[in-house]
Structures are given as C-alpha cells and as structure tokens.
Amino acid sequence: MKNPKINRIIGYAIFFAGLFLFYRGFHYPTQEDPVNGHNPILIGISIIIVIASAVWMFLKVRCPHCNQLLHLKLYNIDVCPYCKKNTNSK
C-alpha cells in the first residue's frame, strides 16, 4: 500500500491498540489484587506492538515520489514538503 495517509492511520490504530493493552496490563485482575494487578506478559506484548507501530510509520509514511519521511503528526500531507508533489498518486 503506497498511500501515506492510510499507512499513517493504520500506524496510529496499532499504536493506540498497544497503549490500550499497556493500560490493561497494569490493571489486570489477579488473586492478590483484583483491581490493580499486573500482567507482565500483556505489558510486554503491548510494548512490542507500540514499537511495531513506530517502525511501521517510519517505513510506510513516505512520499511515493522521493521516498522522504512525511510528517507523522496529524498534519495535512497532500503535498510532500520536500519535492512538492502530490502524495495521492504516483
């Protein structure tokens, strides 16, 4: 998929899913503490997911023409700031 807008949305969806799992890992009910228990496996998986989302965005949110990294923030990326070409089509 070469559309950087869709790749950025996918990256943010994966990122927020990882953050949610990180939160759930620190609020996992256990026998000792049914309210604020910890699940180290869930915390580890969530850290891997957050790192994977960052790698996804650094590899996929690029200009289809010059292959430069585009803004990962929620800026409008219709035009590449480096080559000034439209990022919707090649």
WOWO-V477640 format. One record per pair of residues at least 6 apart in sequence whose C-alpha atoms are under 6 Angstrom apart, sorted by the first residue. I is the first residue (numbers start at 1). J is the second residue. Records with the same first field share a line. If there is no record, write none. Layout:
I = J, J
//
This chain:
4 = 61, 62
7 = 61
8 = 61
11 = 53, 57
14 = 53
15 = 50, 53
18 = 46, 49, 50
21 = 46
22 = 43, 46
25 = 38, 39, 42, 43
26 = 38
27 = 36, 37
28 = 37, 38
29 = 35, 37
30 = 37
61 = 70
62 = 68, 69, 70
78 = 86, 87
79 = 85, 86, 87
//
